[in-house]
């Protein structure tokens, strides 16, 4: 059983090192993934907040977007 625990610990360390190396070598990819995840979270929060507000018509929205309001 101790051998199994030692193997698990080694495997865990190998995975950690692989992840660290990947992050160091592919910083731009990691950056893009993090930015996308943050944008997704912001969109989720915006949707949740929007669900708690009153509805408006499409015309009202378009008027605001066109700068007429």
C-alpha positions in Angstrom: 0.0 0.0 0.0 2.9 2.4 0.7 4.2 1.8 -2.7 0.9 2.8 -4.2 0.9 6.0 -2.2 4.4 6.7 -3.3 3.5 6.1 -6.9 0.5 8.4 -6.5 2.7 11.1 -5.0 5.2 10.8 -7.9 2.4 10.9 -10.5 0.9 14.0 -8.8 4.3 15.7 -8.9 4.8 14.8 -12.6 1.4 16.3 -13.4 2.2 19.5 -11.5 5.5 19.9 -13.3 3.8 19.3 -16.7 1.2 21.9 -16.0 3.8 24.4 -14.8 5.9 23.8 -17.9 2.9 24.1 -20.2 1.9 27.4 -18.6 5.4 28.8 -18.9 5.9 27.7 -22.5 2.4 28.8 -23.6 1.8 32.0 -21.7 -0.3 33.5 -24.5 -2.6 30.5 -24.6 -3.1 30.5 -20.8 -3.7 34.3 -20.9 -6.3 33.9 -23.6 -8.0 31.1 -21.7 -8.1 33.2 -18.5 -9.4 36.3 -20.3 -12.2 34.2 -21.9 -13.2 32.6 -18.6 -13.4 36.1 -17.0 -15.5 37.4 -19.9 -17.8 34.4 -19.5 -18.2 35.1 -15.8 -18.9 38.7 -16.5 -21.6 37.7 -19.0 -23.2 35.3 -16.5 -23.3 38.0 -13.9 -24.8 40.5 -16.4 -27.5 38.0 -17.4 -28.3 37.2 -13.7 -28.6 41.0 -13.0 -30.7 41.5 -16.1 -33.1 38.8 -15.0 -33.9 40.8 -11.8 -34.7 44.0 -13.7 -37.9 45.1 -15.5 -38.3 44.3 -19.2 -38.1 47.0 -21.8 -39.1 47.0 -25.4 -36.8 46.3 -28.3 -37.5 49.9 -29.6 -36.3 51.4 -26.3 -33.0 49.4 -26.5 -32.5 50.3 -30.2 -33.2 54.0 -29.4 -30.5 53.9 -26.7 -28.0 52.1 -28.9 -28.6 54.6 -31.8 -28.1 57.5 -29.4 -31.6 58.8 -29.7 -32.5 58.4 -26.1 
